[in-house]
């Protein structure tokens, strides 16, 4: 079966992007959130912009 990236409707804080990425890669969503926070706070990647774009582009999970 083909895996697809969706925003999580079960594991979300704001829009479900980090939860969806965690489900896609099979890791804990806390790790994804910590990496995203680290990248945003340290300015390595414009994390807020990436998160907003991902929230707009990644579809909602159709199973729920």
Predicted model as a PDB file, atoms N, CA, C, CB and O in Angstrom, pLDDT in the B-factor column:
MODEL        1                                                                  
ATOM      1  N   UNK A   1       0.845  -1.177   0.000  1.00 66.00           N  
ATOM      2  CA  UNK A   1       0.000   0.000   0.000  1.00 66.00           C  
ATOM      3  C   UNK A   1       0.895   1.246   0.000  1.00 66.00           C  
ATOM      4  CB  UNK A   1      -0.964  -0.005   1.228  1.00 66.00           C  
ATOM      5  O   UNK A   1       1.924   1.285   0.674  1.00 66.00           O  
ATOM      6  N   UNK A   2       0.498   2.226  -0.741  1.00 83.00           N  
ATOM      7  CA  UNK A   2       1.248   3.460  -0.856  1.00 83.00           C  
ATOM      8  C   UNK A   2       0.986   4.367   0.350  1.00 83.00           C  
ATOM      9  CB  UNK A   2       0.887   4.180  -2.158  1.00 83.00           C  
ATOM     10  O   UNK A   2      -0.161   4.606   0.730  1.00 83.00           O  
ATOM     11  N   UNK A   3       2.081   4.868   0.944  1.00 88.00           N  
ATOM     12  CA  UNK A   3       1.937   5.787   2.073  1.00 88.00           C  
ATOM     13  C   UNK A   3       1.729   7.196   1.544  1.00 88.00           C  
ATOM     14  CB  UNK A   3       3.178   5.728   3.006  1.00 88.00           C  
ATOM     15  O   UNK A   3       2.327   7.585   0.542  1.00 88.00           O  
ATOM     16  N   UNK A   4       0.883   7.954   2.217  1.00 93.00           N  
ATOM     17  CA  UNK A   4       0.655   9.348   1.858  1.00 93.00           C  
ATOM     18  C   UNK A   4       0.770  10.195   3.110  1.00 93.00           C  
ATOM     19  CB  UNK A   4      -0.730   9.540   1.183  1.00 93.00           C  
ATOM     20  O   UNK A   4       0.458   9.752   4.215  1.00 93.00           O  
ATOM     21  N   UNK A   5       1.218  11.408   2.914  1.00 94.00           N  
ATOM     22  CA  UNK A   5       1.378  12.349   4.014  1.00 94.00           C  
ATOM     23  C   UNK A   5       0.099  13.137   4.200  1.00 94.00           C  
ATOM     24  CB  UNK A   5       2.565  13.294   3.763  1.00 94.00           C  
ATOM     25  O   UNK A   5      -0.372  13.806   3.281  1.00 94.00           O  
ATOM     26  N   UNK A   6      -0.461  13.054   5.402  1.00 96.00           N  
ATOM     27  CA  UNK A   6      -1.658  13.800   5.761  1.00 96.00           C  
ATOM     28  C   UNK A   6      -1.423  14.509   7.079  1.00 96.00           C  
ATOM     29  CB  UNK A   6      -2.889  12.871   5.848  1.00 96.00           C  
ATOM     30  O   UNK A   6      -0.588  14.091   7.882  1.00 96.00           O  
ATOM     31  N   UNK A   7      -2.169  15.590   7.300  1.00 96.00           N  
ATOM     32  CA  UNK A   7      -2.170  16.212   8.621  1.00 96.00           C  
ATOM     33  C   UNK A   7      -2.941  15.286   9.556  1.00 96.00           C  
ATOM     34  CB  UNK A   7      -2.806  17.659   8.585  1.00 96.00           C  
ATOM     35  O   UNK A   7      -3.973  14.730   9.182  1.00 96.00           O  
ATOM     36  N   UNK A   8      -2.440  15.130  10.747  1.00 94.00           N  
ATOM     37  CA  UNK A   8      -3.083  14.242  11.711  1.00 94.00           C  
ATOM     38  C   UNK A   8      -4.301  14.926  12.322  1.00 94.00           C  
ATOM     39  CB  UNK A   8      -2.089  13.824  12.814  1.00 94.00           C  
ATOM     40  O   UNK A   8      -4.253  16.099  12.692  1.00 94.00           O  
ATOM     41  N   UNK A   9      -5.374  14.184  12.418  1.00 91.00           N  
ATOM     42  CA  UNK A   9      -6.558  14.719  13.089  1.00 91.00           C  
ATOM     43  C   UNK A   9      -6.641  14.214  14.526  1.00 91.00           C  
ATOM     44  CB  UNK A   9      -7.831  14.337  12.320  1.00 91.00           C  
ATOM     45  O   UNK A   9      -7.449  14.708  15.313  1.00 91.00           O  
ATOM     46  N   UNK A  10      -5.810  13.231  14.871  1.00 92.00           N  
ATOM     47  CA  UNK A  10      -5.801  12.663  16.215  1.00 92.00           C  
ATOM     48  C   UNK A  10      -4.686  13.252  17.079  1.00 92.00           C  
ATOM     49  CB  UNK A  10      -5.651  11.154  16.140  1.00 92.00           C  
ATOM     50  O   UNK A  10      -4.889  13.515  18.264  1.00 92.00           O  
ATOM     51  N   UNK A  11      -3.518  13.456  16.486  1.00 90.00           N  
ATOM     52  CA  UNK A  11      -2.337  13.903  17.217  1.00 90.00           C  
ATOM     53  C   UNK A  11      -1.943  15.289  16.738  1.00 90.00           C  
ATOM     54  CB  UNK A  11      -1.165  12.911  17.040  1.00 90.00           C  
ATOM     55  O   UNK A  11      -1.023  15.442  15.934  1.00 90.00           O  
ATOM     56  N   UNK A  12      -2.654  16.309  17.245  1.00 89.00           N  
ATOM     57  CA  UNK A  12      -2.348  17.653  16.787  1.00 89.00           C  
ATOM     58  C   UNK A  12      -2.359  18.644  17.941  1.00 89.00           C  
ATOM     59  CB  UNK A  12      -3.337  18.085  15.717  1.00 89.00           C  
ATOM     60  O   UNK A  12      -3.076  18.484  18.929  1.00 89.00           O  
ATOM     61  N   UNK A  13      -1.534  19.671  17.777  1.00 92.00           N  
ATOM     62  CA  UNK A  13      -1.506  20.785  18.722  1.00 92.00           C  
ATOM     63  C   UNK A  13      -2.141  22.011  18.054  1.00 92.00           C  
ATOM     64  CB  UNK A  13      -0.037  21.095  19.187  1.00 92.00           C  
ATOM     65  O   UNK A  13      -3.042  22.639  18.611  1.00 92.00           O  
ATOM     66  N   UNK A  14      -1.659  22.334  16.860  1.00 92.00           N  
ATOM     67  CA  UNK A  14      -2.225  23.452  16.104  1.00 92.00           C  
ATOM     68  C   UNK A  14      -3.017  22.940  14.906  1.00 92.00           C  
ATOM     69  CB  UNK A  14      -1.114  24.410  15.639  1.00 92.00           C  
ATOM     70  O   UNK A  14      -4.248  22.950  14.908  1.00 92.00           O  
ATOM     71  N   UNK A  15      -2.293  22.495  13.889  1.00 94.00           N  
ATOM     72  CA  UNK A  15      -2.979  22.046  12.675  1.00 94.00           C  
ATOM     73  C   UNK A  15      -2.790  20.570  12.378  1.00 94.00           C  
ATOM     74  CB  UNK A  15      -2.505  22.842  11.506  1.00 94.00           C  
ATOM     75  O   UNK A  15      -3.485  20.031  11.517  1.00 94.00           O  
ATOM     76  N   UNK A  16      -1.881  19.903  13.055  1.00 95.00           N  
ATOM     77  CA  UNK A  16      -1.647  18.485  12.844  1.00 95.00           C  
ATOM     78  C   UNK A  16      -0.501  18.159  11.913  1.00 95.00           C  
ATOM     79  CB  UNK A  16      -2.864  17.871  12.325  1.00 95.00           C  
ATOM     80  O   UNK A  16      -0.313  16.999  11.545  1.00 95.00           O  
ATOM     81  N   UNK A  17       0.276  19.173  11.523  1.00 96.00           N  
ATOM     82  CA  UNK A  17       1.383  18.943  10.597  1.00 96.00           C  
ATOM     83  C   UNK A  17       2.442  18.048  11.233  1.00 96.00           C  
ATOM     84  CB  UNK A  17       2.008  20.278  10.163  1.00 96.00           C  
ATOM     85  O   UNK A  17       2.829  17.044  10.636  1.00 96.00           O  
ATOM     86  N   UNK A  18       2.909  18.382  12.411  1.00 96.00           N  
ATOM     87  CA  UNK A  18       3.958  17.590  13.068  1.00 96.00           C  
ATOM     88  C   UNK A  18       3.469  16.175  13.377  1.00 96.00           C  
ATOM     89  CB  UNK A  18       4.420  18.281  14.364  1.00 96.00           C  
ATOM     90  O   UNK A  18       4.222  15.211  13.232  1.00 96.00           O  
ATOM     91  N   UNK A  19       2.225  16.051  13.798  1.00 96.00           N  
ATOM     92  CA  UNK A  19       1.655  14.727  14.048  1.00 96.00           C  
ATOM     93  C   UNK A  19       1.572  13.897  12.786  1.00 96.00           C  
ATOM     94  CB  UNK A  19       0.281  14.855  14.662  1.00 96.00           C  
ATOM     95  O   UNK A  19       1.822  12.692  12.814  1.00 96.00           O  
ATOM     96  N   UNK A  20       1.221  14.534  11.673  1.00 96.00           N  
ATOM     97  CA  UNK A  20       1.150  13.829  10.397  1.00 96.00           C  
ATOM     98  C   UNK A  20       2.519  13.392   9.902  1.00 96.00           C  
ATOM     99  CB  UNK A  20       0.492  14.703   9.359  1.00 96.00           C  
ATOM    100  O   UNK A  20       2.672  12.286   9.384  1.00 96.00           O  
ATOM    101  N   UNK A  21       3.520  14.262  10.061  1.00 96.00           N  
ATOM    102  CA  UNK A  21       4.883  13.905   9.666  1.00 96.00           C  
ATOM    103  C   UNK A  21       5.388  12.746  10.522  1.00 96.00           C  
ATOM    104  CB  UNK A  21       5.829  15.125   9.794  1.00 96.00           C  
ATOM    105  O   UNK A  21       6.041  11.832  10.019  1.00 96.00           O  
ATOM    106  N   UNK A  22       5.082  12.790  11.811  1.00 96.00           N  
ATOM    107  CA  UNK A  22       5.502  11.712  12.712  1.00 96.00           C  
ATOM    108  C   UNK A  22       4.840  10.390  12.323  1.00 96.00           C  
ATOM    109  CB  UNK A  22       5.161  12.069  14.173  1.00 96.00           C  
ATOM    110  O   UNK A  22       5.503   9.353  12.314  1.00 96.00           O  
ATOM    111  N   UNK A  23       3.559  10.408  12.007  1.00 95.00           N  
ATOM    112  CA  UNK A  23       2.869   9.191  11.572  1.00 95.00           C  
ATOM    113  C   UNK A  23       3.474   8.666  10.274  1.00 95.00           C  
ATOM    114  CB  UNK A  23       1.363   9.459  11.388  1.00 95.00           C  
ATOM    115  O   UNK A  23       3.631   7.455  10.114  1.00 95.00           O  
ATOM    116  N   UNK A  24       3.813   9.551   9.355  1.00 95.00           N  
ATOM    117  CA  UNK A  24       4.369   9.147   8.066  1.00 95.00           C  
ATOM    118  C   UNK A  24       5.705   8.434   8.242  1.00 95.00           C  
ATOM    119  CB  UNK A  24       4.539  10.365   7.155  1.00 95.00           C  
ATOM    120  O   UNK A  24       5.959   7.419   7.594  1.00 95.00           O  
ATOM    121  N   UNK A  25       6.565   8.966   9.123  1.00 96.00           N  
ATOM    122  CA  UNK A  25       7.875   8.366   9.329  1.00 96.00           C  
ATOM    123  C   UNK A  25       7.892   7.319  10.437  1.00 96.00           C  
ATOM    124  CB  UNK A  25       8.873   9.435   9.639  1.00 96.00           C  
ATOM    125  O   UNK A  25       8.914   6.664  10.642  1.00 96.00           O  
ATOM    126  N   UNK A  26       6.795   7.149  11.149  1.00 96.00           N  
ATOM    127  CA  UNK A  26       6.698   6.135  12.192  1.00 96.00           C  
ATOM    128  C   UNK A  26       7.508   6.467  13.435  1.00 96.00           C  
ATOM    129  CB  UNK A  26       7.143   4.817  11.652  1.00 96.00           C  
ATOM    130  O   UNK A  26       8.080   5.576  14.062  1.00 96.00           O  
ATOM    131  N   UNK A  27       7.559   7.750  13.795  1.00 97.00           N  
ATOM    132  CA  UNK A  27       8.279   8.173  14.994  1.00 97.00           C  
ATOM    133  C   UNK A  27       7.338   8.932  15.915  1.00 97.00           C  
ATOM    134  CB  UNK A  27       9.501   9.046  14.628  1.00 97.00           C  
ATOM    135  O   UNK A  27       6.205   9.240  15.545  1.00 97.00           O  
ATOM    136  N   UNK A  28       7.809   9.228  17.100  1.00 97.00           N  
ATOM    137  CA  UNK A  28       7.007   9.950  18.084  1.00 97.00           C  
ATOM    138  C   UNK A  28       6.855  11.409  17.653  1.00 97.00           C  
ATOM    139  CB  UNK A  28       7.652   9.859  19.493  1.00 97.00           C  
ATOM    140  O   UNK A  28       7.822  12.031  17.214  1.00 97.00           O  
ATOM    141  N   UNK A  29       5.652  11.950  17.777  1.00 96.00           N  
ATOM    142  CA  UNK A  29       5.396  13.322  17.357  1.00 96.00           C  
ATOM    143  C   UNK A  29       6.144  14.342  18.213  1.00 96.00           C  
ATOM    144  CB  UNK A  29       3.913  13.605  17.406  1.00 96.00           C  
ATOM    145  O   UNK A  29       6.410  15.453  17.755  1.00 96.00           O  
ATOM    146  N   UNK A  30       6.484  13.980  19.441  1.00 96.00           N  
ATOM    147  CA  UNK A  30       7.248  14.886  20.299  1.00 96.00           C  
ATOM    148  C   UNK A  30       8.618  15.176  19.697  1.00 96.00           C  
ATOM    149  CB  UNK A  30       7.402  14.291  21.707  1.00 96.00           C  
ATOM    150  O   UNK A  30       9.119  16.296  19.799  1.00 96.00           O  
ATOM    151  N   UNK A  31       9.223  14.173  19.074  1.00 97.00           N  
ATOM    152  CA  UNK A  31      10.528  14.369  18.443  1.00 97.00           C  
ATOM    153  C   UNK A  31      10.405  15.357  17.289  1.00 97.00           C  
ATOM    154  CB  UNK A  31      11.103  13.022  17.944  1.00 97.00           C  
ATOM    155  O   UNK A  31      11.246  16.244  17.146  1.00 97.00           O  
ATOM    156  N   UNK A  32       9.383  15.219  16.474  1.00 95.00           N  
ATOM    157  CA  UNK A  32       9.178  16.130  15.343  1.00 95.00           C  
ATOM    158  C   UNK A  32       8.944  17.544  15.854  1.00 95.00           C  
ATOM    159  CB  UNK A  32       7.984  15.667  14.470  1.00 95.00           C  
ATOM    160  O   UNK A  32       9.481  18.502  15.297  1.00 95.00           O  
ATOM    161  N   UNK A  33       8.153  17.682  16.903  1.00 95.00           N  
ATOM    162  CA  UNK A  33       7.880  19.013  17.455  1.00 95.00           C  
ATOM    163  C   UNK A  33       9.142  19.655  18.042  1.00 95.00           C  
ATOM    164  CB  UNK A  33       6.793  18.924  18.532  1.00 95.00           C  
ATOM    165  O   UNK A  33       9.367  20.854  17.875  1.00 95.00           O  
ATOM    166  N   UNK A  34       9.961  18.857  18.727  1.00 95.00           N  
ATOM    167  CA  UNK A  34      11.205  19.384  19.286  1.00 95.00           C  
ATOM    168  C   UNK A  34      12.171  19.815  18.188  1.00 95.00           C  
ATOM    169  CB  UNK A  34      11.867  18.341  20.181  1.00 95.00           C  
ATOM    170  O   UNK A  34      12.806  20.863  18.300  1.00 95.00           O  
ATOM    171  N   UNK A  35      12.288  19.024  17.140  1.00 92.00           N  
ATOM    172  CA  UNK A  35      13.164  19.399  16.018  1.00 92.00           C  
ATOM    173  C   UNK A  35      12.649  20.671  15.356  1.00 92.00           C  
ATOM    174  CB  UNK A  35      13.251  18.250  14.976  1.00 92.00           C  
ATOM    175  O   UNK A  35      13.439  21.557  15.029  1.00 92.00           O  
ATOM    176  N   UNK A  36      11.358  20.775  15.159  1.00 91.00           N  
ATOM    177  CA  UNK A  36      10.774  21.971  14.549  1.00 91.00           C  
ATOM    178  C   UNK A  36      11.005  23.199  15.419  1.00 91.00           C  
ATOM    179  CB  UNK A  36       9.276  21.771  14.311  1.00 91.00           C  
ATOM    180  O   UNK A  36      11.332  24.270  14.907  1.00 91.00           O  
ATOM    181  N   UNK A  37      10.836  23.053  16.734  1.00 91.00           N  
ATOM    182  CA  UNK A  37      11.072  24.173  17.649  1.00 91.00           C  
ATOM    183  C   UNK A  37      12.539  24.579  17.639  1.00 91.00           C  
ATOM    184  CB  UNK A  37      10.634  23.806  19.077  1.00 91.00           C  
ATOM    185  O   UNK A  37      12.857  25.768  17.631  1.00 91.00           O  
ATOM    186  N   UNK A  38      13.431  23.599  17.640  1.00 88.00           N  
ATOM    187  CA  UNK A  38      14.866  23.893  17.607  1.00 88.00           C  
ATOM    188  C   UNK A  38      15.228  24.656  16.336  1.00 88.00           C  
ATOM    189  CB  UNK A  38      15.688  22.591  17.698  1.00 88.00           C  
ATOM    190  O   UNK A  38      15.932  25.664  16.396  1.00 88.00           O  
ATOM    191  N   UNK A  39      14.748  24.182  15.185  1.00 85.00           N  
ATOM    192  CA  UNK A  39      15.049  24.844  13.923  1.00 85.00           C  
ATOM    193  C   UNK A  39      14.476  26.256  13.864  1.00 85.00           C  
ATOM    194  CB  UNK A  39      14.515  24.025  12.769  1.00 85.00           C  
ATOM    195  O   UNK A  39      15.090  27.155  13.291  1.00 85.00           O  
ATOM    196  N   UNK A  40      13.316  26.446  14.449  1.00 88.00           N  
ATOM    197  CA  UNK A  40      12.690  27.763  14.440  1.00 88.00           C  
ATOM    198  C   UNK A  40      13.429  28.724  15.372  1.00 88.00           C  
ATOM    199  CB  UNK A  40      11.216  27.655  14.848  1.00 88.00           C  
ATOM    200  O   UNK A  40      13.694  29.867  15.000  1.00 88.00           O  
ATOM    201  N   UNK A  41      13.760  28.268  16.577  1.00 89.00           N  
ATOM    202  CA  UNK A  41      14.414  29.148  17.544  1.00 89.00           C  
ATOM    203  C   UNK A  41      15.843  29.504  17.162  1.00 89.00           C  
ATOM    204  CB  UNK A  41      14.409  28.505  18.897  1.00 89.00           C  
ATOM    205  O   UNK A  41      16.293  30.618  17.432  1.00 89.00           O  
ATOM    206  N   UNK A  42      16.557  28.583  16.543  1.00 86.00           N  
ATOM    207  CA  UNK A  42      17.946  28.825  16.187  1.00 86.00           C  
ATOM    208  C   UNK A  42      18.101  29.431  14.807  1.00 86.00           C  
ATOM    209  CB  UNK A  42      18.721  27.551  16.261  1.00 86.00           C  
ATOM    210  O   UNK A  42      19.220  29.742  14.400  1.00 86.00           O  
ATOM    211  N   UNK A  43      17.026  29.605  14.086  1.00 84.00           N  
ATOM    212  CA  UNK A  43      17.082  30.274  12.799  1.00 84.00           C  
ATOM    213  C   UNK A  43      17.783  29.498  11.703  1.00 84.00           C  
ATOM    214  CB  UNK A  43      17.745  31.562  12.959  1.00 84.00           C  
ATOM    215  O   UNK A  43      18.156  30.070  10.680  1.00 84.00           O  
ATOM    216  N   UNK A  44      17.966  28.199  11.904  1.00 76.00           N  
ATOM    217  CA  UNK A  44      18.620  27.386  10.886  1.00 76.00           C  
ATOM    218  C   UNK A  44      17.741  27.306   9.638  1.00 76.00           C  
ATOM    219  CB  UNK A  44      18.922  25.972  11.430  1.00 76.00           C  
ATOM    220  O   UNK A  44      18.235  27.409   8.514  1.00 76.00           O  
ATOM    221  N   UNK A  45      16.496  27.129   9.835  1.00 75.00           N  
ATOM    222  CA  UNK A  45      15.507  27.075   8.759  1.00 75.00           C  
ATOM    223  C   UNK A  45      14.364  27.991   9.181  1.00 75.00           C  
ATOM    224  CB  UNK A  45      15.003  25.589   8.484  1.00 75.00           C  
ATOM    225  O   UNK A  45      13.992  27.999  10.354  1.00 75.00           O  
ATOM    226  N   UNK A  46      13.810  28.746   8.275  1.00 84.00           N  
ATOM    227  CA  UNK A  46      12.653  29.561   8.664  1.00 84.00           C  
ATOM    228  C   UNK A  46      11.449  28.662   8.982  1.00 84.00           C  
ATOM    229  CB  UNK A  46      12.293  30.570   7.536  1.00 84.00           C  
ATOM    230  O   UNK A  46      10.533  28.503   8.175  1.00 84.00           O  
ATOM    231  N   UNK A  47      11.488  28.092  10.172  1.00 84.00           N  
ATOM    232  CA  UNK A  47      10.527  27.069  10.576  1.00 84.00           C  
ATOM    233  C   UNK A  47       9.081  27.501  10.551  1.00 84.00           C  
ATOM    234  CB  UNK A  47      10.850  26.610  11.923  1.00 84.00           C  
ATOM    235  O   UNK A  47       8.209  26.716  10.176  1.00 84.00           O  
ATOM    236  N   UNK A  48       8.807  28.728  10.942  1.00 86.00           N  
ATOM    237  CA  UNK A  48       7.413  29.191  10.970  1.00 86.00           C  
ATOM    238  C   UNK A  48       6.849  29.248   9.558  1.00 86.00           C  
ATOM    239  CB  UNK A  48       7.308  30.579  11.644  1.00 86.00           C  
ATOM    240  O   UNK A  48       5.698  28.876   9.326  1.00 86.00           O  
ATOM    241  N   UNK A  49       7.659  29.713   8.621  1.00 88.00           N  
ATOM    242  CA  UNK A  49       7.202  29.793   7.232  1.00 88.00           C  
ATOM    243  C   UNK A  49       6.972  28.395   6.671  1.00 88.00           C  
ATOM    244  CB  UNK A  49       8.223  30.557   6.363  1.00 88.00           C  
ATOM    245  O   UNK A  49       5.972  28.157   5.994  1.00 88.00           O  
ATOM    246  N   UNK A  50       7.884  27.474   6.945  1.00 89.00           N  
ATOM    247  CA  UNK A  50       7.730  26.103   6.477  1.00 89.00           C  
ATOM    248  C   UNK A  50       6.476  25.472   7.074  1.00 89.00           C  
ATOM    249  CB  UNK A  50       8.970  25.269   6.834  1.00 89.00           C  
ATOM    250  O   UNK A  50       5.743  24.770   6.378  1.00 89.00           O  
ATOM    251  N   UNK A  51       6.226  25.720   8.365  1.00 91.00           N  
ATOM    252  CA  UNK A  51       5.048  25.150   9.020  1.00 91.00           C  
ATOM    253  C   UNK A  51       3.762  25.694   8.393  1.00 91.00           C  
ATOM    254  CB  UNK A  51       5.075  25.454  10.532  1.00 91.00           C  
ATOM    255  O   UNK A  51       2.822  24.937   8.152  1.00 91.00           O  
ATOM    256  N   UNK A  52       3.718  26.979   8.134  1.00 93.00           N  
ATOM    257  CA  UNK A  52       2.516  27.582   7.541  1.00 93.00           C  
ATOM    258  C   UNK A  52       2.273  27.025   6.142  1.00 93.00           C  
ATOM    259  CB  UNK A  52       2.648  29.121   7.487  1.00 93.00           C  
ATOM    260  O   UNK A  52       1.141  26.694   5.790  1.00 93.00           O  
ATOM    261  N   UNK A  53       3.335  26.923   5.345  1.00 94.00           N  
ATOM    262  CA  UNK A  53       3.186  26.363   3.998  1.00 94.00           C  
ATOM    263  C   UNK A  53       2.718  24.906   4.076  1.00 94.00           C  
ATOM    264  CB  UNK A  53       4.523  26.458   3.218  1.00 94.00           C  
ATOM    265  O   UNK A  53       1.837  24.492   3.322  1.00 94.00           O  
ATOM    266  N   UNK A  54       3.312  24.130   4.991  1.00 95.00           N  
ATOM    267  CA  UNK A  54       2.911  22.731   5.145  1.00 95.00           C  
ATOM    268  C   UNK A  54       1.450  22.628   5.585  1.00 95.00           C  
ATOM    269  CB  UNK A  54       3.822  22.019   6.161  1.00 95.00           C  
ATOM    270  O   UNK A  54       0.726  21.750   5.115  1.00 95.00           O  
ATOM    271  N   UNK A  55       1.015  23.505   6.471  1.00 96.00           N  
ATOM    272  CA  UNK A  55      -0.373  23.480   6.928  1.00 96.00           C  
ATOM    273  C   UNK A  55      -1.342  23.781   5.799  1.00 96.00           C  
ATOM    274  CB  UNK A  55      -0.575  24.474   8.055  1.00 96.00           C  
ATOM    275  O   UNK A  55      -2.467  23.282   5.792  1.00 96.00           O  
ATOM    276  N   UNK A  56      -0.911  24.594   4.846  1.00 97.00           N  
ATOM    277  CA  UNK A  56      -1.769  24.930   3.717  1.00 97.00           C  
ATOM    278  C   UNK A  56      -1.735  23.867   2.617  1.00 97.00           C  
ATOM    279  CB  UNK A  56      -1.361  26.270   3.145  1.00 97.00           C  
ATOM    280  O   UNK A  56      -2.733  23.659   1.928  1.00 97.00           O  
ATOM    281  N   UNK A  57      -0.592  23.194   2.449  1.00 97.00           N  
ATOM    282  CA  UNK A  57      -0.417  22.268   1.332  1.00 97.00           C  
ATOM    283  C   UNK A  57      -0.807  20.832   1.671  1.00 97.00           C  
ATOM    284  CB  UNK A  57       1.012  22.300   0.872  1.00 97.00           C  
ATOM    285  O   UNK A  57      -1.417  20.151   0.847  1.00 97.00           O  
ATOM    286  N   UNK A  58      -0.465  20.363   2.867  1.00 96.00           N  
ATOM    287  CA  UNK A  58      -0.734  18.974   3.238  1.00 96.00           C  
ATOM    288  C   UNK A  58      -2.227  18.801   3.505  1.00 96.00           C  
ATOM    289  CB  UNK A  58       0.099  18.560   4.485  1.00 96.00           C  
ATOM    290  O   UNK A  58      -2.805  19.556   4.287  1.00 96.00           O  
ATOM    291  N   UNK A  59      -2.857  17.814   2.865  1.00 96.00           N  
ATOM    292  CA  UNK A  59      -4.302  17.616   3.061  1.00 96.00           C  
ATOM    293  C   UNK A  59      -4.621  16.984   4.423  1.00 96.00           C  
ATOM    294  CB  UNK A  59      -4.865  16.735   1.942  1.00 96.00           C  
ATOM    295  O   UNK A  59      -3.771  16.361   5.059  1.00 96.00           O  
ATOM    296  N   UNK A  60      -5.856  17.165   4.837  1.00 94.00           N  
ATOM    297  CA  UNK A  60      -6.336  16.527   6.066  1.00 94.00           C  
ATOM    298  C   UNK A  60      -6.475  15.032   5.841  1.00 94.00           C  
ATOM    299  CB  UNK A  60      -7.688  17.137   6.520  1.00 94.00           C  
ATOM    300  O   UNK A  60      -6.646  14.570   4.713  1.00 94.00           O  
ATOM    301  N   UNK A  61      -6.399  14.291   6.925  1.00 90.00           N  
ATOM    302  CA  UNK A  61      -6.521  12.845   6.859  1.00 90.00           C  
ATOM    303  C   UNK A  61      -7.977  12.483   6.541  1.00 90.00           C  
ATOM    304  CB  UNK A  61      -6.057  12.185   8.195  1.00 90.00           C  
ATOM    305  O   UNK A  61      -8.877  12.826   7.308  1.00 90.00           O  
ATOM    306  N   UNK A  62      -8.214  11.799   5.427  1.00 88.00           N  
ATOM    307  CA  UNK A  62      -9.603  11.489   5.043  1.00 88.00           C  
ATOM    308  C   UNK A  62     -10.239  10.362   5.862  1.00 88.00           C  
ATOM    309  CB  UNK A  62      -9.647  11.118   3.584  1.00 88.00           C  
ATOM    310  O   UNK A  62     -11.446  10.138   5.766  1.00 88.00           O  
ATOM    311  N   UNK A  63      -9.439   9.649   6.668  1.00 84.00           N  
ATOM    312  CA  UNK A  63      -9.980   8.530   7.447  1.00 84.00           C  
ATOM    313  C   UNK A  63     -10.843   8.990   8.617  1.00 84.00           C  
ATOM    314  CB  UNK A  63      -8.849   7.670   7.965  1.00 84.00           C  
ATOM    315  O   UNK A  63     -11.622   8.203   9.154  1.00 84.00           O  
ATOM    316  N   UNK A  64     -10.715  10.257   9.019  1.00 74.00           N  
ATOM    317  CA  UNK A  64     -11.442  10.738  10.199  1.00 74.00           C  
ATOM    318  C   UNK A  64     -12.339  11.875   9.848  1.00 74.00           C  
ATOM    319  CB  UNK A  64     -10.490  11.162  11.290  1.00 74.00           C  
ATOM    320  O   UNK A  64     -13.030  12.407  10.716  1.00 74.00           O  
TER     321      UNK A  64                                                      
ENDMDL                                                                          
END                                                                             
